[in-house]
Amino acid sequence: MPDYRTRALFVQSALGDSAGPELQLLSVVLGRDLQPSDSFTGPTRKMPPSASAVDFFQLFVPDNVLKNMVVQTNMYAKKFQERFGSDGAWVEVTLTEMKAFLGYMISTSISHCESVLSIWSGGFYSNRSLALVMSQARFEKILKYFHVVAFRSSQTTHGLYKVQPFLDSLQNSFDSAFRPSQTQVLHEPLIDEDPVFIATCTERELRKRKKRKFSLWVRQCSSTGFIIQIYVHLKEGGGPDSLDALKNKPQLHSMVARSLCRNAAGKNYIIFTGPSITSLTLFEEFEKQGIYCCGLLSARKSDCTGLPLSMLTNPATPPARGQYQIKMKGNMSLICWYNKGHFRFLTNAYSPVQQGVIIKRKSGEIPCPLAVEAFAAHLSYICRYDDKYSKYFISHKPNKTWQQVFWFAISIAINNAYILYKMSDAYHVKRYSRAQFGERLVRELLGLEDASPTH
């Protein structure tokens, strides 16, 4: 991390175009040493070399959580039949069957098939060894009644009440199982439709697909890819408070950022943000809490309140590549850097006088402030994470919003489990790829422990 020390720096003016005692010309940057409050990074529990895929998965989804799903599913089935008539084919689900049910769903993240029922078909995605564990009829019965929370309590008003206890449990397990690095990123992971399906389906099929009624943001460790915290924003309908209406509004993204960073105060974390979250007001608020930021700024997408207009407009004559302009207010720096276009960054985590470099294959090294280099490096890591892990999200697409959120959360838990596996001694015993780890997890959940992953 950069070492902030007293450095001389002459700038044109402080942030803001109006005069005032707090906006006087700065001649000295007073530095800080942003050392993390906890230098330990990585898994908090040492897993044995013999640990299996399901052992890592159950760090986040343990048996007590699965047993609760069993209880809630049986309760819902009972009440459903009391209201709509008995179902003679229904038998109460067991813990073993619930694990197998999850295994079947997770298998769609490996095969990328559109329907989990393809396992029992004679088609391309059929799998006889998996199909023999449970009949298709039994699976469909469990799918019909599956619940995490069977009934709404009288005090519940939250739209995600059927999945919120699971999300809370998952969050607690993320917090207890891993200590993140100092640098982290706030962003929306890639959870859209399977690209194979999009490429092959007709326009009519696309129109029939229901749009997601929620948006999901995460706080992610930028050195490992481990997702530290999840935030789900749910807005029903198409009114002024709908997700589409709020999507580009600064107040929504500031609310998301505050929620994702509520457990980060006082730890000297450095948070990288995209244009929709970056704002002077939010960054100053975080700085008071011991959270430091570096964000890409956009005059169209960002909340630019308090920022000088002169830095937000492009000059008539473009400067040379690598040149930049800086304005400051206290520890906050607004950087306008040019590289085949103007890029603006707002940061209180990196000294503007510290130099960095962007390396391009064709044009070589391009000089830039250290904040620009750090932002590019950490965001490119997250892009690589998305490329590697987003294709392993569960392909099953239920119509119910709470179930969509649930399967996305399960997918994130599996990706986190694989990251912990790669950091453990077990990885040195059997070096499973992400696909092989998923296959192994499916077979272990279905009770096929002796089967080896396919290559």
HUVEN-V195396 format. One record per pair of residues at least 6 apart in sequence whose ideal C-beta (glycine too) atoms are under 6 Angstrom apart, sorted by the first residue. I is the first residue (numbers start at 0). J is the second residue. Records with the same first field share a line. If there is no record, write none. Layout:
BEGIN
I=J, J
END
This chain:
BEGIN
0=33
1=349, 350, 353, 369
2=32
3=30, 31, 32, 350
4=30
5=30
6=28, 352
8=28, 352
9=26
10=25, 325, 326, 327
13=22, 25, 328
14=326, 328, 333
15=22, 307
16=307
25=327
33=267
35=181, 267
36=266, 267
39=178
40=178, 180
41=422
42=177, 419, 422
43=176
46=423, 425
48=424, 425, 428
50=425
51=443
52=436, 439, 440, 443
53=440, 443
55=416, 419, 420
56=416, 440
58=176
59=169, 172, 412
60=412
64=168
65=97
66=94
68=97, 147
69=92, 94, 97
71=146, 147, 148, 149
72=92, 144, 145, 146
73=91
74=149
75=144, 146, 149
76=89, 144
80=86
89=140
92=141
98=444
99=132, 133, 445
100=141
101=444
102=441, 444, 445
103=115
104=115, 393, 395
105=441
106=441
107=115, 393, 394, 395
108=391, 393, 437
109=434, 437, 438
110=124
111=193, 195, 394
112=124
113=196
115=395
117=124
118=126, 129, 130
119=130, 135
132=445
147=162, 165
148=161, 164
151=160
157=163
158=233
159=233, 401
161=401
162=401, 404, 405
169=408
177=225
179=220, 227
180=220, 222
181=268, 269
182=221, 269, 377
183=218, 220, 221, 268, 270
184=219, 221, 271, 381
185=218, 256, 259, 272, 276
187=216
188=217
189=385, 389
190=392, 407
193=394
212=235, 400
213=231, 233
214=232, 242
215=231
216=230, 255
217=226, 229
218=227, 228, 259
219=226
220=227
221=377, 380
223=418
224=384, 418
225=415, 418
226=411, 415
228=259
230=255, 258, 259
231=404
234=240, 241, 242
245=251
249=302
252=275, 276
253=281
256=276
260=290
263=290
264=288, 289
265=289
267=289
268=290
269=291, 348
270=292
271=293, 374, 377
272=294
273=295
274=295, 297, 300, 301
275=300
277=294, 296, 301, 345
278=302
279=305, 306
282=292, 347
285=292
286=347
291=347, 348
293=346, 348, 370, 374
294=345
296=343, 345
298=311
310=326, 333, 335
313=341
318=337
320=338, 365
321=365, 366
322=337
323=334, 336
324=335
325=332, 334, 351
326=333
330=347
331=347
332=346, 351
333=345
334=344, 368
335=341, 343
336=342, 367, 371
338=365
344=370, 371
346=370
349=369, 370
351=368
353=369
355=367, 369, 372
356=364, 366
357=365, 367
358=364
388=414
391=433
392=410
393=406, 410
397=403
417=433, 436
420=426
435=452
438=452
439=452
442=450
END
